[in-house]
C-alpha cells in the first residue's frame, strides 16, 4: 500500500484520514495521509477512484519562532479547515471535526519540531458545554421573540441583601427580607 504513494525508503505513514475536502469546497471524497516527511492528498473522483496524488513536503511548511504555521479555519458552518502555510503558498483541507484538525496540527508540529504537544484529552467537554449553552441561549431567544413564557425555575441572590430568591425565569419577585423587587 505504501508503494502506491511513492514513499521514500525512510518515510513512514503517521496518520491517515478519509472524507476530506480540498480547496474552496467540500467534496468529502478525498483522503489525506501524513508521513514523517510529507502530507499526501489523494484526490478521488465521484466513484472513489484515485484521480491524482499530490505531495506537500513538511520541510516546506513555515516555522516562525518555533511555531509551525498551521491553524484551524472555519470556512462555513459545517466544516473545519486545516490551513497550512507553506513557503510557496497556503493549502486548506476540510475536515468534519475540529478535534481531527487539532490532532493533525499536533502531529505535524511534533514531526517538525520534535516536541510532543500535550493536550487535555477531555478539552472537548468544555467545547461541548459551550455549544450546548449557545443552543440553549438561542432557544430562549426564539421563545422570547415568539412571546412564549419560560417555565424554567431559577434561583438567584437578592442584589440588596443576598437572600436566595426563587421563581420562574423572567418573573419579577419581591425579596421577603428587604423588599427589593428583582427580575429572575
PyMOL CGO cylinders between C-alpha atoms (Angstrom):
from pymol import cmd
from pymol.cgo import CYLINDER

trace = [
    CYLINDER, 0.00, 0.00, 0.00, 2.81, 2.41, 0.88, 0.3, 1, 1, 1, 1, 1, 1,
    CYLINDER, 2.81, 2.41, 0.88, 4.34, 1.89, -2.61, 0.3, 1, 1, 1, 1, 1, 1,
    CYLINDER, 4.34, 1.89, -2.61, 1.26, 3.39, -4.27, 0.3, 1, 1, 1, 1, 1, 1,
    CYLINDER, 1.26, 3.39, -4.27, 2.25, 6.78, -2.84, 0.3, 1, 1, 1, 1, 1, 1,
    CYLINDER, 2.25, 6.78, -2.84, 5.93, 6.54, -3.87, 0.3, 1, 1, 1, 1, 1, 1,
    CYLINDER, 5.93, 6.54, -3.87, 7.21, 6.86, -0.31, 0.3, 1, 1, 1, 1, 1, 1,
    CYLINDER, 7.21, 6.86, -0.31, 10.93, 7.26, 0.30, 0.3, 1, 1, 1, 1, 1, 1,
    CYLINDER, 10.93, 7.26, 0.30, 12.79, 4.35, 1.89, 0.3, 1, 1, 1, 1, 1, 1,
    CYLINDER, 12.79, 4.35, 1.89, 12.90, 6.15, 5.27, 0.3, 1, 1, 1, 1, 1, 1,
    CYLINDER, 12.90, 6.15, 5.27, 9.33, 7.51, 5.05, 0.3, 1, 1, 1, 1, 1, 1,
    CYLINDER, 9.33, 7.51, 5.05, 6.51, 6.05, 7.15, 0.3, 1, 1, 1, 1, 1, 1,
    CYLINDER, 6.51, 6.05, 7.15, 2.80, 6.77, 7.44, 0.3, 1, 1, 1, 1, 1, 1,
    CYLINDER, 2.80, 6.77, 7.44, 1.91, 8.51, 10.72, 0.3, 1, 1, 1, 1, 1, 1,
    CYLINDER, 1.91, 8.51, 10.72, -1.81, 9.19, 10.18, 0.3, 1, 1, 1, 1, 1, 1,
    CYLINDER, -1.81, 9.19, 10.18, -4.48, 8.82, 7.55, 0.3, 1, 1, 1, 1, 1, 1,
    CYLINDER, -4.48, 8.82, 7.55, -8.00, 10.20, 7.22, 0.3, 1, 1, 1, 1, 1, 1,
    CYLINDER, -8.00, 10.20, 7.22, -10.69, 9.93, 4.58, 0.3, 1, 1, 1, 1, 1, 1,
    CYLINDER, -10.69, 9.93, 4.58, -13.72, 12.15, 3.87, 0.3, 1, 1, 1, 1, 1, 1,
    CYLINDER, -13.72, 12.15, 3.87, -11.53, 15.21, 3.32, 0.3, 1, 1, 1, 1, 1, 1,
    CYLINDER, -11.53, 15.21, 3.32, -12.43, 18.25, 1.26, 0.3, 1, 1, 1, 1, 1, 1,
    CYLINDER, -12.43, 18.25, 1.26, -9.83, 20.28, -0.55, 0.3, 1, 1, 1, 1, 1, 1,
    CYLINDER, -9.83, 20.28, -0.55, -9.67, 23.92, -1.56, 0.3, 1, 1, 1, 1, 1, 1,
    CYLINDER, -9.67, 23.92, -1.56, -12.72, 26.10, -1.62, 0.3, 1, 1, 1, 1, 1, 1,
    CYLINDER, -12.72, 26.10, -1.62, -15.41, 23.44, -1.38, 0.3, 1, 1, 1, 1, 1, 1,
    CYLINDER, -15.41, 23.44, -1.38, -16.34, 20.30, 0.48, 0.3, 1, 1, 1, 1, 1, 1,
    CYLINDER, -16.34, 20.30, 0.48, -16.24, 17.22, -1.68, 0.3, 1, 1, 1, 1, 1, 1,
    CYLINDER, -16.24, 17.22, -1.68, -15.63, 14.81, 1.19, 0.3, 1, 1, 1, 1, 1, 1,
    CYLINDER, -15.63, 14.81, 1.19, -14.24, 12.24, -1.23, 0.3, 1, 1, 1, 1, 1, 1,
    CYLINDER, -14.24, 12.24, -1.23, -10.52, 12.77, -0.78, 0.3, 1, 1, 1, 1, 1, 1,
    CYLINDER, -10.52, 12.77, -0.78, -8.00, 11.17, 1.55, 0.3, 1, 1, 1, 1, 1, 1,
    CYLINDER, -8.00, 11.17, 1.55, -5.19, 12.86, 3.47, 0.3, 1, 1, 1, 1, 1, 1,
    CYLINDER, -5.19, 12.86, 3.47, -2.07, 10.99, 4.60, 0.3, 1, 1, 1, 1, 1, 1,
    CYLINDER, -2.07, 10.99, 4.60, 0.56, 12.29, 6.99, 0.3, 1, 1, 1, 1, 1, 1,
    CYLINDER, 0.56, 12.29, 6.99, 4.01, 10.75, 6.82, 0.3, 1, 1, 1, 1, 1, 1,
    CYLINDER, 4.01, 10.75, 6.82, 7.15, 11.69, 8.70, 0.3, 1, 1, 1, 1, 1, 1,
    CYLINDER, 7.15, 11.69, 8.70, 8.17, 13.70, 5.60, 0.3, 1, 1, 1, 1, 1, 1,
    CYLINDER, 8.17, 13.70, 5.60, 5.07, 14.73, 3.63, 0.3, 1, 1, 1, 1, 1, 1,
    CYLINDER, 5.07, 14.73, 3.63, 1.38, 15.43, 3.62, 0.3, 1, 1, 1, 1, 1, 1,
    CYLINDER, 1.38, 15.43, 3.62, -0.15, 13.47, 0.78, 0.3, 1, 1, 1, 1, 1, 1,
    CYLINDER, -0.15, 13.47, 0.78, -3.52, 14.42, -0.71, 0.3, 1, 1, 1, 1, 1, 1,
    CYLINDER, -3.52, 14.42, -0.71, -5.22, 11.62, -2.61, 0.3, 1, 1, 1, 1, 1, 1,
    CYLINDER, -5.22, 11.62, -2.61, -7.81, 13.29, -4.85, 0.3, 1, 1, 1, 1, 1, 1,
    CYLINDER, -7.81, 13.29, -4.85, -10.63, 10.92, -5.63, 0.3, 1, 1, 1, 1, 1, 1,
    CYLINDER, -10.63, 10.92, -5.63, -13.31, 11.01, -8.27, 0.3, 1, 1, 1, 1, 1, 1,
    CYLINDER, -13.31, 11.01, -8.27, -17.05, 10.72, -7.83, 0.3, 1, 1, 1, 1, 1, 1,
    CYLINDER, -17.05, 10.72, -7.83, -16.89, 6.91, -7.73, 0.3, 1, 1, 1, 1, 1, 1,
    CYLINDER, -16.89, 6.91, -7.73, -13.91, 6.78, -5.35, 0.3, 1, 1, 1, 1, 1, 1,
    CYLINDER, -13.91, 6.78, -5.35, -11.24, 6.19, -7.97, 0.3, 1, 1, 1, 1, 1, 1,
    CYLINDER, -11.24, 6.19, -7.97, -7.87, 7.91, -7.44, 0.3, 1, 1, 1, 1, 1, 1,
    CYLINDER, -7.87, 7.91, -7.44, -7.50, 10.80, -9.87, 0.3, 1, 1, 1, 1, 1, 1,
    CYLINDER, -7.50, 10.80, -9.87, -4.34, 12.45, -8.56, 0.3, 1, 1, 1, 1, 1, 1,
    CYLINDER, -4.34, 12.45, -8.56, -1.81, 12.16, -5.71, 0.3, 1, 1, 1, 1, 1, 1,
    CYLINDER, -1.81, 12.16, -5.71, -0.23, 15.42, -4.53, 0.3, 1, 1, 1, 1, 1, 1,
    CYLINDER, -0.23, 15.42, -4.53, 2.67, 15.62, -2.05, 0.3, 1, 1, 1, 1, 1, 1,
    CYLINDER, 2.67, 15.62, -2.05, 3.34, 18.59, 0.22, 0.3, 1, 1, 1, 1, 1, 1,
    CYLINDER, 3.34, 18.59, 0.22, 6.79, 18.33, 1.88, 0.3, 1, 1, 1, 1, 1, 1,
    CYLINDER, 6.79, 18.33, 1.88, 6.71, 19.09, 5.60, 0.3, 1, 1, 1, 1, 1, 1,
    CYLINDER, 6.71, 19.09, 5.60, 10.08, 20.77, 5.15, 0.3, 1, 1, 1, 1, 1, 1,
    CYLINDER, 10.08, 20.77, 5.15, 8.30, 23.49, 3.12, 0.3, 1, 1, 1, 1, 1, 1,
    CYLINDER, 8.30, 23.49, 3.12, 5.99, 24.45, 6.00, 0.3, 1, 1, 1, 1, 1, 1,
    CYLINDER, 5.99, 24.45, 6.00, 6.74, 27.81, 7.56, 0.3, 1, 1, 1, 1, 1, 1,
    CYLINDER, 6.74, 27.81, 7.56, 8.00, 27.79, 11.13, 0.3, 1, 1, 1, 1, 1, 1,
    CYLINDER, 8.00, 27.79, 11.13, 8.11, 31.12, 12.99, 0.3, 1, 1, 1, 1, 1, 1,
    CYLINDER, 8.11, 31.12, 12.99, 9.68, 31.33, 16.45, 0.3, 1, 1, 1, 1, 1, 1,
    CYLINDER, 9.68, 31.33, 16.45, 9.42, 27.55, 16.79, 0.3, 1, 1, 1, 1, 1, 1,
    CYLINDER, 9.42, 27.55, 16.79, 5.72, 27.55, 15.86, 0.3, 1, 1, 1, 1, 1, 1,
    CYLINDER, 5.72, 27.55, 15.86, 4.55, 25.62, 12.81, 0.3, 1, 1, 1, 1, 1, 1,
    CYLINDER, 4.55, 25.62, 12.81, 2.30, 27.89, 10.77, 0.3, 1, 1, 1, 1, 1, 1,
    CYLINDER, 2.30, 27.89, 10.77, -0.89, 25.84, 10.83, 0.3, 1, 1, 1, 1, 1, 1,
    CYLINDER, -0.89, 25.84, 10.83, -4.30, 26.81, 12.14, 0.3, 1, 1, 1, 1, 1, 1,
    CYLINDER, -4.30, 26.81, 12.14, -7.89, 25.72, 12.38, 0.3, 1, 1, 1, 1, 1, 1,
    CYLINDER, -7.89, 25.72, 12.38, -10.12, 27.59, 9.97, 0.3, 1, 1, 1, 1, 1, 1,
    CYLINDER, -10.12, 27.59, 9.97, -13.90, 27.78, 9.86, 0.3, 1, 1, 1, 1, 1, 1,
    CYLINDER, -13.90, 27.78, 9.86, -14.80, 28.27, 6.18, 0.3, 1, 1, 1, 1, 1, 1,
    CYLINDER, -14.80, 28.27, 6.18, -18.51, 27.60, 6.76, 0.3, 1, 1, 1, 1, 1, 1,
    CYLINDER, -18.51, 27.60, 6.76, -20.91, 26.40, 9.44, 0.3, 1, 1, 1, 1, 1, 1,
    CYLINDER, -20.91, 26.40, 9.44, -20.43, 22.73, 8.54, 0.3, 1, 1, 1, 1, 1, 1,
    CYLINDER, -20.43, 22.73, 8.54, -16.72, 22.01, 8.16, 0.3, 1, 1, 1, 1, 1, 1,
    CYLINDER, -16.72, 22.01, 8.16, -13.40, 22.88, 9.77, 0.3, 1, 1, 1, 1, 1, 1,
    CYLINDER, -13.40, 22.88, 9.77, -10.24, 23.62, 7.81, 0.3, 1, 1, 1, 1, 1, 1,
    CYLINDER, -10.24, 23.62, 7.81, -6.63, 22.64, 8.35, 0.3, 1, 1, 1, 1, 1, 1,
    CYLINDER, -6.63, 22.64, 8.35, -4.91, 25.75, 6.98, 0.3, 1, 1, 1, 1, 1, 1,
    CYLINDER, -4.91, 25.75, 6.98, -1.20, 25.18, 6.31, 0.3, 1, 1, 1, 1, 1, 1,
    CYLINDER, -1.20, 25.18, 6.31, 1.20, 27.98, 5.42, 0.3, 1, 1, 1, 1, 1, 1,
    CYLINDER, 1.20, 27.98, 5.42, 3.97, 26.78, 3.15, 0.3, 1, 1, 1, 1, 1, 1,
    CYLINDER, 3.97, 26.78, 3.15, 6.90, 28.82, 1.85, 0.3, 1, 1, 1, 1, 1, 1,
    CYLINDER, 6.90, 28.82, 1.85, 5.21, 29.00, -1.56, 0.3, 1, 1, 1, 1, 1, 1,
    CYLINDER, 5.21, 29.00, -1.56, 1.58, 29.49, -0.55, 0.3, 1, 1, 1, 1, 1, 1,
    CYLINDER, 1.58, 29.49, -0.55, -1.29, 28.25, 1.56, 0.3, 1, 1, 1, 1, 1, 1,
    CYLINDER, -1.29, 28.25, 1.56, -3.20, 24.98, 1.37, 0.3, 1, 1, 1, 1, 1, 1,
    CYLINDER, -3.20, 24.98, 1.37, -6.54, 24.28, 3.03, 0.3, 1, 1, 1, 1, 1, 1,
    CYLINDER, -6.54, 24.28, 3.03, -8.01, 20.86, 3.74, 0.3, 1, 1, 1, 1, 1, 1,
    CYLINDER, -8.01, 20.86, 3.74, -11.57, 20.50, 5.05, 0.3, 1, 1, 1, 1, 1, 1,
    CYLINDER, -11.57, 20.50, 5.05, -12.42, 18.15, 7.89, 0.3, 1, 1, 1, 1, 1, 1,
    CYLINDER, -12.42, 18.15, 7.89, -15.73, 17.20, 9.51, 0.3, 1, 1, 1, 1, 1, 1,
    CYLINDER, -15.73, 17.20, 9.51, -14.47, 17.58, 13.09, 0.3, 1, 1, 1, 1, 1, 1,
    CYLINDER, -14.47, 17.58, 13.09, -12.44, 20.31, 14.77, 0.3, 1, 1, 1, 1, 1, 1,
    CYLINDER, -12.44, 20.31, 14.77, -10.78, 17.71, 17.03, 0.3, 1, 1, 1, 1, 1, 1,
    CYLINDER, -10.78, 17.71, 17.03, -9.40, 15.92, 13.94, 0.3, 1, 1, 1, 1, 1, 1,
    CYLINDER, -9.40, 15.92, 13.94, -7.87, 19.18, 12.67, 0.3, 1, 1, 1, 1, 1, 1,
    CYLINDER, -7.87, 19.18, 12.67, -6.28, 19.83, 16.07, 0.3, 1, 1, 1, 1, 1, 1,
    CYLINDER, -6.28, 19.83, 16.07, -4.88, 16.29, 16.15, 0.3, 1, 1, 1, 1, 1, 1,
    CYLINDER, -4.88, 16.29, 16.15, -3.27, 16.80, 12.73, 0.3, 1, 1, 1, 1, 1, 1,
    CYLINDER, -3.27, 16.80, 12.73, -1.79, 20.15, 13.76, 0.3, 1, 1, 1, 1, 1, 1,
    CYLINDER, -1.79, 20.15, 13.76, -0.33, 18.50, 16.88, 0.3, 1, 1, 1, 1, 1, 1,
    CYLINDER, -0.33, 18.50, 16.88, 1.11, 15.58, 14.87, 0.3, 1, 1, 1, 1, 1, 1,
    CYLINDER, 1.11, 15.58, 14.87, 2.63, 17.87, 12.23, 0.3, 1, 1, 1, 1, 1, 1,
    CYLINDER, 2.63, 17.87, 12.23, 4.11, 20.08, 14.96, 0.3, 1, 1, 1, 1, 1, 1,
    CYLINDER, 4.11, 20.08, 14.96, 5.62, 17.06, 16.70, 0.3, 1, 1, 1, 1, 1, 1,
    CYLINDER, 5.62, 17.06, 16.70, 7.18, 15.77, 13.47, 0.3, 1, 1, 1, 1, 1, 1,
    CYLINDER, 7.18, 15.77, 13.47, 8.68, 19.15, 12.54, 0.3, 1, 1, 1, 1, 1, 1,
    CYLINDER, 8.68, 19.15, 12.54, 9.81, 20.38, 15.97, 0.3, 1, 1, 1, 1, 1, 1,
    CYLINDER, 9.81, 20.38, 15.97, 10.44, 17.03, 17.66, 0.3, 1, 1, 1, 1, 1, 1,
    CYLINDER, 10.44, 17.03, 17.66, 8.44, 18.26, 20.67, 0.3, 1, 1, 1, 1, 1, 1,
    CYLINDER, 8.44, 18.26, 20.67, 5.33, 16.33, 21.72, 0.3, 1, 1, 1, 1, 1, 1,
    CYLINDER, 5.33, 16.33, 21.72, 2.27, 18.55, 22.06, 0.3, 1, 1, 1, 1, 1, 1,
    CYLINDER, 2.27, 18.55, 22.06, 0.46, 17.88, 25.34, 0.3, 1, 1, 1, 1, 1, 1,
    CYLINDER, 0.46, 17.88, 25.34, -3.30, 18.36, 25.24, 0.3, 1, 1, 1, 1, 1, 1,
    CYLINDER, -3.30, 18.36, 25.24, -6.01, 17.81, 27.79, 0.3, 1, 1, 1, 1, 1, 1,
    CYLINDER, -6.01, 17.81, 27.79, -7.78, 14.76, 26.40, 0.3, 1, 1, 1, 1, 1, 1,
    CYLINDER, -7.78, 14.76, 26.40, -11.06, 15.98, 27.90, 0.3, 1, 1, 1, 1, 1, 1,
    CYLINDER, -11.06, 15.98, 27.90, -10.89, 19.52, 26.44, 0.3, 1, 1, 1, 1, 1, 1,
    CYLINDER, -10.89, 19.52, 26.44, -13.78, 18.60, 24.15, 0.3, 1, 1, 1, 1, 1, 1,
    CYLINDER, -13.78, 18.60, 24.15, -16.08, 18.52, 27.21, 0.3, 1, 1, 1, 1, 1, 1,
    CYLINDER, -16.08, 18.52, 27.21, -15.72, 22.28, 27.66, 0.3, 1, 1, 1, 1, 1, 1,
    CYLINDER, -15.72, 22.28, 27.66, -16.32, 22.86, 23.95, 0.3, 1, 1, 1, 1, 1, 1,
    CYLINDER, -16.32, 22.86, 23.95, -19.44, 20.70, 24.08, 0.3, 1, 1, 1, 1, 1, 1,
    CYLINDER, -19.44, 20.70, 24.08, -20.80, 22.52, 27.12, 0.3, 1, 1, 1, 1, 1, 1,
    CYLINDER, -20.80, 22.52, 27.12, -20.17, 25.90, 25.46, 0.3, 1, 1, 1, 1, 1, 1,
    CYLINDER, -20.17, 25.90, 25.46, -22.02, 24.74, 22.34, 0.3, 1, 1, 1, 1, 1, 1,
    CYLINDER, -22.02, 24.74, 22.34, -24.94, 23.44, 24.44, 0.3, 1, 1, 1, 1, 1, 1,
    CYLINDER, -24.94, 23.44, 24.44, -25.15, 26.77, 26.28, 0.3, 1, 1, 1, 1, 1, 1,
    CYLINDER, -25.15, 26.77, 26.28, -25.17, 28.61, 22.95, 0.3, 1, 1, 1, 1, 1, 1,
    CYLINDER, -25.17, 28.61, 22.95, -28.02, 26.41, 21.65, 0.3, 1, 1, 1, 1, 1, 1,
    CYLINDER, -28.02, 26.41, 21.65, -29.95, 26.89, 24.90, 0.3, 1, 1, 1, 1, 1, 1,
    CYLINDER, -29.95, 26.89, 24.90, -29.50, 30.67, 24.67, 0.3, 1, 1, 1, 1, 1, 1,
    CYLINDER, -29.50, 30.67, 24.67, -30.74, 30.65, 21.06, 0.3, 1, 1, 1, 1, 1, 1,
    CYLINDER, -30.74, 30.65, 21.06, -33.84, 28.65, 22.01, 0.3, 1, 1, 1, 1, 1, 1,
    CYLINDER, -33.84, 28.65, 22.01, -34.60, 31.07, 24.86, 0.3, 1, 1, 1, 1, 1, 1,
    CYLINDER, -34.60, 31.07, 24.86, -34.22, 33.99, 22.46, 0.3, 1, 1, 1, 1, 1, 1,
    CYLINDER, -34.22, 33.99, 22.46, -36.67, 32.41, 19.97, 0.3, 1, 1, 1, 1, 1, 1,
    CYLINDER, -36.67, 32.41, 19.97, -39.18, 31.74, 22.75, 0.3, 1, 1, 1, 1, 1, 1,
    CYLINDER, -39.18, 31.74, 22.75, -38.94, 35.33, 23.94, 0.3, 1, 1, 1, 1, 1, 1,
    CYLINDER, -38.94, 35.33, 23.94, -39.38, 36.66, 20.39, 0.3, 1, 1, 1, 1, 1, 1,
    CYLINDER, -39.38, 36.66, 20.39, -42.46, 34.45, 19.89, 0.3, 1, 1, 1, 1, 1, 1,
    CYLINDER, -42.46, 34.45, 19.89, -43.91, 35.54, 23.24, 0.3, 1, 1, 1, 1, 1, 1,
    CYLINDER, -43.91, 35.54, 23.24, -43.60, 32.08, 24.81, 0.3, 1, 1, 1, 1, 1, 1,
    CYLINDER, -43.60, 32.08, 24.81, -43.13, 32.47, 28.55, 0.3, 1, 1, 1, 1, 1, 1,
    CYLINDER, -43.13, 32.47, 28.55, -40.48, 30.38, 30.27, 0.3, 1, 1, 1, 1, 1, 1,
    CYLINDER, -40.48, 30.38, 30.27, -41.48, 27.71, 32.77, 0.3, 1, 1, 1, 1, 1, 1,
    CYLINDER, -41.48, 27.71, 32.77, -37.90, 27.19, 33.93, 0.3, 1, 1, 1, 1, 1, 1,
    CYLINDER, -37.90, 27.19, 33.93, -37.42, 27.59, 37.68, 0.3, 1, 1, 1, 1, 1, 1,
    CYLINDER, -37.42, 27.59, 37.68, -34.38, 29.66, 38.65, 0.3, 1, 1, 1, 1, 1, 1,
    CYLINDER, -34.38, 29.66, 38.65, -32.75, 30.84, 41.85, 0.3, 1, 1, 1, 1, 1, 1,
    CYLINDER, -32.75, 30.84, 41.85, -30.62, 33.95, 42.25, 0.3, 1, 1, 1, 1, 1, 1,
    CYLINDER, -30.62, 33.95, 42.25, -29.23, 36.03, 45.08, 0.3, 1, 1, 1, 1, 1, 1,
    CYLINDER, -29.23, 36.03, 45.08, -31.03, 39.24, 46.01, 0.3, 1, 1, 1, 1, 1, 1,
    CYLINDER, -31.03, 39.24, 46.01, -28.84, 42.12, 44.79, 0.3, 1, 1, 1, 1, 1, 1,
    CYLINDER, -28.84, 42.12, 44.79, -29.53, 44.07, 48.01, 0.3, 1, 1, 1, 1, 1, 1,
    CYLINDER, -29.53, 44.07, 48.01, -29.29, 41.58, 50.88, 0.3, 1, 1, 1, 1, 1, 1,
    CYLINDER, -29.29, 41.58, 50.88, -28.01, 38.34, 49.33, 0.3, 1, 1, 1, 1, 1, 1,
    CYLINDER, -28.01, 38.34, 49.33, -31.07, 36.24, 50.19, 0.3, 1, 1, 1, 1, 1, 1,
    CYLINDER, -31.07, 36.24, 50.19, -31.97, 33.40, 47.80, 0.3, 1, 1, 1, 1, 1, 1,
    CYLINDER, -31.97, 33.40, 47.80, -34.88, 34.28, 45.51, 0.3, 1, 1, 1, 1, 1, 1,
    CYLINDER, -34.88, 34.28, 45.51, -36.67, 31.53, 43.60, 0.3, 1, 1, 1, 1, 1, 1,
    CYLINDER, -36.67, 31.53, 43.60, -39.30, 31.60, 40.87, 0.3, 1, 1, 1, 1, 1, 1,
    CYLINDER, -39.30, 31.60, 40.87, -39.96, 31.30, 37.15, 0.3, 1, 1, 1, 1, 1, 1,
    CYLINDER, -39.96, 31.30, 37.15, -37.41, 32.80, 34.78, 0.3, 1, 1, 1, 1, 1, 1,
    CYLINDER, -37.41, 32.80, 34.78, -38.46, 36.31, 33.71, 0.3, 1, 1, 1, 1, 1, 1,
    CYLINDER, -38.46, 36.31, 33.71, -40.78, 36.74, 36.71, 0.3, 1, 1, 1, 1, 1, 1,
    CYLINDER, -40.78, 36.74, 36.71, -40.39, 39.79, 38.97, 0.3, 1, 1, 1, 1, 1, 1,
    CYLINDER, -40.39, 39.79, 38.97, -40.29, 38.84, 42.67, 0.3, 1, 1, 1, 1, 1, 1,
    CYLINDER, -40.29, 38.84, 42.67, -40.14, 40.79, 45.90, 0.3, 1, 1, 1, 1, 1, 1,
    CYLINDER, -40.14, 40.79, 45.90, -37.45, 39.81, 48.42, 0.3, 1, 1, 1, 1, 1, 1,
    CYLINDER, -37.45, 39.81, 48.42, -39.20, 38.68, 51.63, 0.3, 1, 1, 1, 1, 1, 1,
    CYLINDER, -39.20, 38.68, 51.63, -36.34, 40.10, 53.74, 0.3, 1, 1, 1, 1, 1, 1,
    CYLINDER, -36.34, 40.10, 53.74, -35.55, 43.55, 52.33, 0.3, 1, 1, 1, 1, 1, 1,
    CYLINDER, -35.55, 43.55, 52.33, -38.46, 44.23, 49.96, 0.3, 1, 1, 1, 1, 1, 1,
    CYLINDER, -38.46, 44.23, 49.96, -36.35, 44.75, 46.83, 0.3, 1, 1, 1, 1, 1, 1,
    CYLINDER, -36.35, 44.75, 46.83, -38.03, 43.84, 43.52, 0.3, 1, 1, 1, 1, 1, 1,
    CYLINDER, -38.03, 43.84, 43.52, -35.85, 41.73, 41.20, 0.3, 1, 1, 1, 1, 1, 1,
    CYLINDER, -35.85, 41.73, 41.20, -36.48, 40.09, 37.81, 0.3, 1, 1, 1, 1, 1, 1,
    CYLINDER, -36.48, 40.09, 37.81, -35.34, 36.47, 37.74, 0.3, 1, 1, 1, 1, 1, 1,
]
cmd.load_cgo(trace, "trace")
